[in-house]
């Protein structure tokens, strides 16, 4: 495989095999042409930033090892606890003033611990996060990204599509049956459900919905409910209607996105975008529990939903819990 090529390694949830692919990037100004030609997409958080990557799979090998190297050095932005506290306070003020009901506040955590064998790290992550979509993407322009996301965006299963509402995070340190959720997390989940239902109603799509339940994701768990609806034409329109939803932006959506740009003041890039397969059966996922790998360490992207009931310490701790998905694997590969 050409080291200068774009390389994708991935494994689907609950599947033991992984696949290593060489990607050819597609470029065109016509979204409909891209939709028809693309095998795999890697989309940013902000659709207006024109950073969407569309690929065809040139070569695909099962359980194939590859030596992945990185040359880029991390040089910022680094966000301290003090930075987070200031942005948390600004978010709470926006909520108190009635501008928004919820906003997802994110940050970058840099860990100056290089990964010597990125491929072996990926395999270890896959073993630890078997219920997640795991990937490693190396691209000559955007660097090397790796993640294990528990959140499906849009999945096509036969003649039906499904999407999910996912919210709330706590450590999975007891049996699932013993997990209890606070009103804050339940309300956050309701915002996401409301948005999905409004979007589907707007598209005149009938749907069925499961009851909410606690879903494990590695060392943490979340509140989850699932929506199922018939396959529909107009794939791009539906993707744009649902992305970026309140699970990754806030509620109301447009106001929350504007507030994110003002308060966070950094480029999320592909964190909280979506990625996956868009030809034949659609399998796409929100890019959570992800990081960009550098020669001198790792930049982890972490976030959580802020509402009127949010506590500064609790929200900071939630981002730290989420970082453990990636950092625990690093400690095991180093030991």
HUSUL-V467493 format. One record per pair of residues at least 12 apart in sequence whose C-alpha atoms are under 10 Angstrom apart, sorted by the first residue. I is the first residue (numbers start at 1). J is the second residue. If there is no record, write none. Layout:
BEGIN
I,J / I,J
END
This chain:
BEGIN
1,20 / 1,21 / 1,22 / 1,59 / 1,66 / 1,67 / 2,22 / 3,22 / 3,66 / 3,67 / 3,68 / 3,69 / 3,138 / 3,139 / 3,140 / 4,138 / 4,139 / 4,140 / 5,21 / 5,22 / 5,23 / 5,24 / 5,25 / 5,138 / 5,139 / 5,140 / 6,21 / 6,22 / 6,23 / 6,24 / 6,25 / 6,55 / 6,57 / 6,137 / 6,138 / 6,139 / 6,140 / 6,141 / 6,143 / 6,144 / 7,20 / 7,21 / 7,22 / 7,23 / 7,24 / 7,57 / 7,59 / 7,66 / 7,68 / 7,136 / 7,137 / 7,138 / 7,139 / 7,140 / 7,144 / 8,20 / 8,21 / 8,22 / 8,23 / 8,40 / 8,57 / 8,60 / 8,135 / 8,136 / 8,137 / 8,138 / 8,139 / 8,144 / 8,145 / 8,146 / 9,21 / 9,22 / 9,60 / 9,61 / 9,62 / 9,63 / 9,64 / 9,65 / 9,66 / 9,119 / 9,122 / 9,123 / 9,134 / 9,135 / 9,136 / 9,137 / 9,138 / 9,146 / 10,63 / 10,122 / 10,123 / 10,126 / 10,133 / 10,134 / 10,135 / 10,136 / 10,137 / 10,146 / 10,147 / 10,148 / 10,276 / 11,63 / 11,122 / 11,123 / 11,126 / 11,130 / 11,132 / 11,133 / 11,134 / 11,135 / 11,136 / 11,148 / 12,126 / 12,130 / 12,131 / 12,132 / 12,133 / 12,134 / 12,135 / 12,276 / 12,283 / 13,126 / 13,129 / 13,130 / 13,131 / 13,132 / 13,133 / 13,134 / 13,148 / 13,149 / 13,150 / 13,152 / 14,126 / 14,127 / 14,129 / 14,130 / 14,131 / 14,132 / 14,133 / 15,126 / 15,130 / 15,131 / 15,132 / 15,133 / 16,63 / 16,126 / 16,127 / 16,130 / 17,62 / 17,63 / 17,64 / 17,126 / 18,61 / 18,62 / 18,63 / 18,64 / 18,65 / 18,123 / 18,126 / 18,134 / 18,135 / 19,60 / 19,61 / 19,62 / 19,63 / 19,64 / 19,65 / 19,135 / 20,59 / 20,60 / 20,61 / 20,62 / 20,63 / 20,64 / 20,65 / 20,66 / 20,135 / 20,136 / 20,137 / 21,56 / 21,57 / 21,58 / 21,59 / 21,60 / 21,61 / 21,62 / 21,64 / 21,137 / 22,55 / 22,56 / 22,57 / 22,58 / 22,59 / 22,60 / 22,61 / 22,138 / 23,39 / 23,40 / 23,54 / 23,55 / 23,56 / 23,57 / 23,58 / 23,59 / 23,60 / 23,137 / 23,138 / 23,139 / 24,38 / 24,39 / 24,40 / 24,54 / 24,55 / 24,56 / 24,57 / 24,58 / 24,59 / 25,38 / 25,40 / 25,41 / 25,53 / 25,54 / 25,55 / 25,56 / 25,57 / 25,58 / 25,139 / 26,38 / 26,39 / 26,41 / 26,53 / 26,54 / 26,55 / 26,56 / 27,52 / 27,53 / 27,54 / 27,55 / 28,54 / 31,236 / 32,234 / 32,235 / 32,236 / 34,53 / 34,54 / 34,55 / 34,56 / 35,54 / 35,235 / 35,236 / 35,278 / 35,279 / 36,278 / 36,279 / 37,54 / 37,55 / 37,56 / 37,278 / 37,279 / 38,53 / 38,54 / 38,55 / 38,56 / 38,57 / 38,277 / 38,278 / 38,279 / 39,54 / 39,55 / 39,56 / 39,57 / 39,58 / 39,276 / 39,277 / 39,278 / 39,279 / 39,280 / 39,282 / 40,53 / 40,54 / 40,55 / 40,56 / 40,57 / 40,275 / 40,276 / 40,277 / 40,278 / 40,279 / 40,282 / 40,283 / 40,284 / 41,53 / 41,54 / 41,55 / 41,56 / 41,274 / 41,275 / 41,276 / 41,277 / 41,278 / 41,279 / 41,284 / 42,54 / 42,55 / 42,137 / 42,270 / 42,273 / 42,274 / 42,275 / 42,276 / 42,277 / 42,284 / 42,285 / 42,286 / 42,287 / 43,269 / 43,270 / 43,271 / 43,272 / 43,273 / 43,274 / 43,275 / 43,276 / 43,286 / 43,287 / 44,244 / 44,267 / 44,268 / 44,269 / 44,270 / 44,271 / 44,272 / 44,273 / 44,274 / 44,275 / 44,287 / 45,243 / 45,244 / 45,245 / 45,248 / 45,249 / 45,257 / 45,267 / 45,268 / 45,269 / 45,270 / 45,271 / 45,272 / 45,273 / 45,274 / 45,286 / 45,287 / 46,243 / 46,244 / 46,249 / 46,257 / 46,261 / 46,267 / 46,268 / 46,269 / 46,270 / 46,271 / 46,272 / 46,273 / 47,240 / 47,243 / 47,244 / 47,273 / 49,267 / 49,269 / 51,142 / 51,269 / 51,270 / 52,269 / 52,270 / 52,273 / 52,274 / 52,275 / 53,139 / 53,142 / 53,275 / 54,275 / 54,277 / 54,278 / 55,277 / 56,277 / 56,279 / 63,123 / 65,119 / 65,120 / 65,123 / 66,117 / 66,118 / 66,119 / 66,120 / 67,117 / 67,118 / 67,119 / 67,120 / 68,116 / 68,117 / 68,118 / 68,119 / 68,120 / 68,136 / 68,137 / 68,138 / 68,144 / 69,115 / 69,116 / 69,117 / 69,118 / 69,119 / 69,138 / 69,144 / 69,293 / 69,294 / 69,295 / 70,115 / 70,116 / 70,118 / 70,138 / 70,140 / 70,143 / 70,144 / 70,293 / 70,294 / 70,295 / 70,296 / 71,143 / 71,144 / 71,293 / 71,294 / 71,295 / 71,296 / 72,142 / 72,143 / 72,144 / 72,293 / 72,294 / 72,295 / 72,296 / 72,297 / 73,293 / 73,294 / 73,295 / 73,296 / 73,297 / 73,298 / 74,110 / 74,111 / 74,112 / 74,292 / 74,293 / 74,294 / 74,295 / 74,296 / 74,297 / 74,298 / 74,299 / 75,110 / 75,294 / 75,296 / 76,108 / 76,109 / 76,110 / 76,266 / 76,299 / 77,107 / 77,108 / 77,109 / 77,110 / 77,265 / 77,266 / 77,267 / 77,299 / 78,107 / 78,108 / 78,109 / 78,110 / 78,299 / 79,106 / 79,107 / 79,108 / 79,109 / 79,110 / 79,266 / 80,107 / 80,108 / 80,109 / 80,110 / 81,107 / 81,109 / 81,316 / 83,107 / 83,264 / 84,105 / 84,106 / 84,107 / 84,108 / 84,264 / 84,312 / 84,315 / 84,316 / 85,312 / 85,313 / 85,316 / 86,263 / 87,105 / 87,106 / 87,107 / 87,260 / 87,262 / 87,263 / 87,264 / 87,265 / 88,103 / 88,104 / 88,105 / 88,106 / 88,263 / 88,264 / 88,306 / 88,310 / 88,311 / 88,312 / 88,315 / 88,316 / 89,263 / 89,312 / 90,259 / 90,262 / 90,263 / 90,264 / 91,103 / 91,104 / 91,105 / 91,256 / 91,259 / 91,260 / 91,262 / 91,263 / 91,264 / 91,306 / 91,307 / 91,308 / 92,306 / 92,307 / 92,308 / 92,309 / 92,310 / 92,311 / 92,312 / 93,308 / 94,256 / 94,259 / 94,263 / 94,307 / 94,308 / 95,256 / 95,306 / 95,307 / 95,308 / 96,307 / 96,308 / 99,251 / 99,252 / 99,255 / 99,256 / 99,259 / 100,250 / 100,251 / 100,252 / 100,253 / 100,254 / 100,255 / 100,256 / 100,257 / 100,259 / 100,307 / 100,308 / 101,188 / 101,191 / 101,250 / 101,251 / 101,252 / 101,253 / 101,255 / 101,256 / 101,306 / 101,307 / 101,308 / 102,187 / 102,188 / 102,191 / 102,246 / 102,247 / 102,249 / 102,250 / 102,251 / 102,252 / 102,253 / 102,255 / 102,256 / 102,305 / 102,306 / 102,307 / 102,308 / 102,310 / 103,188 / 103,246 / 103,247 / 103,248 / 103,249 / 103,250 / 103,251 / 103,252 / 103,253 / 103,255 / 103,256 / 103,257 / 103,259 / 103,260 / 103,304 / 103,305 / 103,306 / 103,307 / 103,308 / 104,246 / 104,247 / 104,248 / 104,249 / 104,250 / 104,251 / 104,256 / 104,257 / 104,259 / 104,260 / 104,264 / 104,302 / 104,303 / 104,304 / 104,305 / 104,306 / 104,307 / 105,248 / 105,249 / 105,250 / 105,256 / 105,259 / 105,260 / 105,263 / 105,264 / 105,302 / 105,303 / 105,304 / 105,305 / 105,306 / 105,315 / 105,319 / 106,248 / 106,249 / 106,260 / 106,263 / 106,264 / 106,266 / 106,268 / 106,271 / 106,272 / 106,301 / 106,302 / 106,303 / 106,304 / 106,305 / 106,316 / 106,319 / 107,264 / 107,266 / 107,268 / 107,299 / 107,300 / 107,301 / 107,302 / 107,303 / 107,304 / 107,316 / 107,319 / 108,266 / 108,268 / 108,291 / 108,298 / 108,299 / 108,300 / 108,301 / 108,302 / 108,303 / 108,319 / 109,291 / 109,298 / 109,299 / 109,300 / 109,301 / 109,302 / 109,319 / 109,320 / 109,323 / 110,291 / 110,292 / 110,293 / 110,294 / 110,296 / 110,297 / 110,298 / 110,299 / 110,300 / 110,301 / 111,293 / 111,294 / 111,296 / 111,297 / 111,298 / 111,299 / 111,300 / 111,327 / 112,294 / 112,295 / 112,296 / 112,297 / 112,298 / 112,299 / 113,294 / 113,295 / 113,296 / 113,297 / 113,298 / 113,327 / 113,330 / 113,331 / 114,293 / 114,294 / 114,295 / 114,296 / 114,297 / 114,298 / 114,330 / 115,293 / 115,294 / 115,295 / 115,296 / 115,297 / 115,298 / 115,330 / 115,333 / 115,334 / 116,295 / 116,297 / 116,333 / 116,334 / 117,333 / 117,334 / 118,136 / 118,144 / 118,146 / 118,293 / 119,136 / 120,333 / 121,136 / 121,146 / 121,326 / 121,329 / 121,330 / 121,332 / 121,333 / 121,334 / 122,134 / 122,135 / 122,136 / 122,146 / 122,147 / 122,148 / 122,326 / 122,329 / 122,330 / 123,135 / 123,329 / 123,333 / 124,326 / 124,329 / 124,330 / 124,332 / 124,333 / 125,146 / 125,147 / 125,148 / 125,218 / 125,325 / 125,326 / 125,327 / 125,328 / 125,329 / 125,330 / 125,332 / 125,333 / 126,147 / 126,148 / 126,329 / 127,329 / 128,148 / 128,217 / 128,218 / 128,219 / 128,325 / 128,326 / 128,328 / 128,329 / 129,147 / 129,148 / 129,149 / 129,150 / 129,217 / 129,218 / 129,219 / 129,325 / 129,326 / 129,329 / 130,148 / 130,150 / 130,217 / 130,218 / 131,148 / 131,149 / 131,150 / 131,151 / 131,216 / 131,217 / 131,218 / 132,147 / 132,148 / 132,149 / 132,150 / 132,151 / 132,152 / 132,216 / 132,217 / 132,218 / 132,285 / 132,289 / 133,147 / 133,148 / 133,149 / 133,150 / 133,151 / 133,152 / 133,275 / 133,276 / 133,283 / 133,284 / 133,285 / 133,286 / 133,287 / 133,288 / 134,146 / 134,147 / 134,148 / 134,149 / 134,150 / 134,285 / 134,287 / 134,289 / 134,290 / 135,147 / 135,148 / 135,149 / 135,275 / 135,276 / 135,287 / 135,290 / 136,148 / 136,290 / 136,291 / 136,292 / 136,293 / 137,292 / 138,292 / 138,293 / 142,269 / 142,270 / 142,292 / 143,292 / 143,293 / 143,294 / 144,291 / 144,292 / 144,293 / 144,294 / 145,270 / 145,271 / 145,290 / 145,291 / 145,292 / 145,293 / 145,294 / 145,298 / 145,299 / 145,300 / 146,287 / 146,288 / 146,289 / 146,290 / 146,291 / 146,292 / 146,293 / 146,300 / 146,326 / 147,271 / 147,287 / 147,288 / 147,289 / 147,290 / 147,291 / 147,292 / 147,300 / 147,325 / 147,326 / 148,217 / 148,218 / 148,285 / 148,286 / 148,287 / 148,288 / 148,289 / 148,290 / 148,291 / 148,325 / 148,326 / 149,217 / 149,274 / 149,285 / 149,286 / 149,287 / 149,288 / 149,289 / 149,290 / 149,325 / 150,166 / 150,215 / 150,216 / 150,217 / 150,218 / 150,221 / 150,222 / 150,285 / 150,286 / 150,287 / 150,288 / 150,289 / 151,163 / 151,164 / 151,165 / 151,166 / 151,167 / 151,217 / 151,222 / 151,224 / 151,247 / 151,274 / 151,284 / 151,285 / 151,286 / 151,287 / 151,288 / 151,289 / 152,164 / 152,165 / 152,166 / 152,226 / 152,274 / 152,275 / 152,276 / 152,283 / 152,284 / 152,285 / 152,286 / 152,287 / 153,165 / 153,239 / 153,242 / 153,243 / 153,244 / 153,245 / 153,273 / 153,274 / 153,275 / 153,276 / 153,282 / 153,283 / 153,284 / 153,285 / 153,286 / 153,287 / 154,227 / 154,228 / 154,238 / 154,239 / 154,242 / 154,274 / 154,276 / 154,277 / 154,278 / 154,282 / 154,283 / 154,284 / 154,285 / 154,286 / 155,228 / 155,276 / 155,277 / 155,278 / 155,281 / 155,282 / 155,283 / 155,284 / 155,285 / 156,228 / 156,229 / 156,230 / 156,231 / 156,278 / 156,280 / 156,281 / 156,282 / 156,283 / 156,284 / 157,228 / 157,230 / 157,231 / 157,281 / 157,282 / 157,283 / 158,230 / 158,231 / 158,281 / 158,282 / 159,229 / 159,230 / 159,231 / 159,232 / 159,281 / 160,207 / 160,228 / 160,229 / 160,230 / 160,231 / 160,232 / 161,207 / 161,227 / 161,228 / 161,229 / 161,230 / 161,231 / 161,232 / 161,281 / 161,282 / 161,283 / 162,207 / 162,208 / 162,209 / 162,226 / 162,227 / 162,228 / 162,229 / 162,230 / 162,231 / 162,283 / 163,196 / 163,209 / 163,225 / 163,226 / 163,227 / 163,228 / 163,229 / 163,242 / 163,284 / 163,285 / 164,192 / 164,193 / 164,196 / 164,209 / 164,210 / 164,224 / 164,225 / 164,226 / 164,227 / 164,228 / 164,247 / 165,188 / 165,189 / 165,190 / 165,191 / 165,192 / 165,193 / 165,194 / 165,195 / 165,196 / 165,209 / 165,212 / 165,222 / 165,223 / 165,224 / 165,225 / 165,226 / 165,227 / 165,245 / 165,246 / 165,247 / 166,188 / 166,189 / 166,190 / 166,192 / 166,193 / 166,212 / 166,213 / 166,214 / 166,215 / 166,221 / 166,222 / 166,223 / 166,224 / 166,225 / 166,226 / 166,246 / 166,247 / 166,248 / 167,185 / 167,186 / 167,187 / 167,188 / 167,189 / 167,190 / 167,191 / 167,192 / 167,193 / 167,214 / 167,221 / 167,222 / 167,223 / 167,224 / 167,225 / 167,246 / 167,247 / 167,248 / 167,304 / 167,305 / 168,181 / 168,182 / 168,184 / 168,185 / 168,186 / 168,187 / 168,188 / 168,189 / 168,214 / 168,220 / 168,221 / 168,222 / 168,223 / 168,224 / 168,247 / 168,304 / 168,305 / 168,318 / 169,181 / 169,185 / 169,214 / 169,215 / 169,216 / 169,217 / 169,220 / 169,221 / 169,222 / 169,223 / 169,304 / 169,305 / 169,315 / 169,318 / 169,319 / 169,321 / 169,322 / 170,185 / 170,216 / 170,219 / 170,220 / 170,221 / 170,222 / 170,223 / 170,314 / 170,317 / 170,318 / 170,321 / 170,322 / 171,216 / 171,217 / 171,218 / 171,219 / 171,220 / 171,221 / 171,222 / 171,318 / 171,321 / 171,322 / 172,215 / 172,216 / 172,217 / 172,218 / 172,219 / 172,220 / 172,221 / 172,222 / 172,321 / 173,219 / 173,220 / 173,221 / 176,213 / 176,214 / 176,215 / 176,216 / 176,221 / 177,213 / 177,214 / 178,214 / 179,214 / 179,221 / 179,222 / 180,214 / 181,214 / 181,222 / 181,223 / 182,309 / 183,309 / 184,305 / 184,306 / 184,307 / 184,308 / 184,309 / 184,310 / 184,311 / 185,222 / 185,223 / 185,305 / 185,306 / 185,307 / 185,309 / 185,310 / 186,212 / 186,223 / 187,307 / 187,309 / 188,223 / 188,246 / 188,247 / 188,250 / 188,251 / 188,305 / 188,306 / 188,307 / 188,309 / 189,212 / 189,222 / 189,223 / 189,224 / 189,225 / 189,246 / 189,247 / 189,305 / 190,212 / 191,245 / 191,246 / 191,247 / 191,250 / 191,251 / 191,252 / 192,225 / 192,245 / 192,246 / 192,247 / 192,248 / 192,250 / 192,251 / 192,252 / 192,253 / 193,209 / 193,212 / 193,224 / 193,225 / 193,226 / 193,227 / 193,245 / 193,246 / 193,247 / 194,246 / 194,251 / 195,241 / 195,242 / 195,245 / 195,246 / 195,247 / 195,250 / 195,251 / 195,252 / 195,253 / 196,227 / 196,241 / 196,242 / 196,245 / 196,246 / 197,209 / 197,227 / 198,241 / 198,242 / 199,238 / 199,241 / 199,242 / 199,245 / 200,227 / 200,229 / 200,238 / 200,241 / 200,242 / 202,241 / 203,232 / 203,234 / 203,237 / 203,238 / 203,241 / 205,229 / 205,230 / 205,231 / 205,232 / 206,227 / 206,228 / 206,229 / 206,230 / 207,226 / 207,227 / 207,228 / 207,229 / 207,230 / 208,226 / 208,227 / 208,228 / 208,229 / 208,230 / 209,225 / 209,226 / 209,227 / 209,228 / 209,229 / 210,224 / 210,225 / 210,226 / 210,227 / 210,228 / 211,224 / 211,225 / 211,226 / 211,227 / 212,224 / 212,225 / 212,226 / 213,225 / 213,226 / 217,322 / 217,325 / 218,322 / 218,324 / 218,325 / 218,326 / 219,321 / 219,322 / 219,324 / 219,325 / 219,328 / 220,318 / 220,321 / 220,322 / 220,324 / 220,325 / 221,322 / 235,278 / 235,282 / 239,274 / 243,272 / 243,273 / 243,274 / 243,286 / 244,257 / 244,272 / 244,273 / 244,274 / 244,286 / 245,257 / 245,272 / 246,305 / 247,272 / 247,286 / 247,304 / 247,305 / 248,271 / 248,272 / 248,273 / 248,286 / 248,287 / 248,288 / 248,303 / 248,304 / 248,305 / 249,272 / 249,304 / 249,305 / 250,304 / 250,305 / 250,306 / 250,307 / 251,305 / 251,307 / 268,301 / 269,301 / 270,286 / 270,287 / 270,288 / 270,290 / 270,291 / 270,292 / 270,301 / 271,286 / 271,287 / 271,288 / 271,289 / 271,290 / 271,291 / 271,292 / 271,300 / 271,301 / 271,302 / 271,303 / 272,285 / 272,286 / 272,287 / 272,288 / 272,289 / 272,290 / 272,301 / 272,302 / 272,303 / 273,285 / 273,286 / 273,287 / 273,288 / 274,286 / 274,287 / 274,288 / 275,287 / 287,301 / 288,300 / 288,301 / 288,302 / 288,303 / 288,322 / 289,301 / 289,302 / 289,303 / 289,322 / 289,323 / 289,324 / 289,325 / 289,326 / 290,302 / 290,322 / 290,323 / 290,325 / 290,326 / 291,323 / 291,326 / 298,326 / 298,327 / 300,322 / 300,323 / 300,326 / 300,327 / 301,319 / 301,322 / 301,323 / 302,316 / 302,318 / 302,319 / 302,320 / 302,321 / 302,322 / 302,323 / 303,315 / 303,316 / 303,318 / 303,319 / 303,320 / 303,322 / 303,323 / 304,316 / 304,317 / 304,318 / 304,319 / 304,322 / 305,318
END
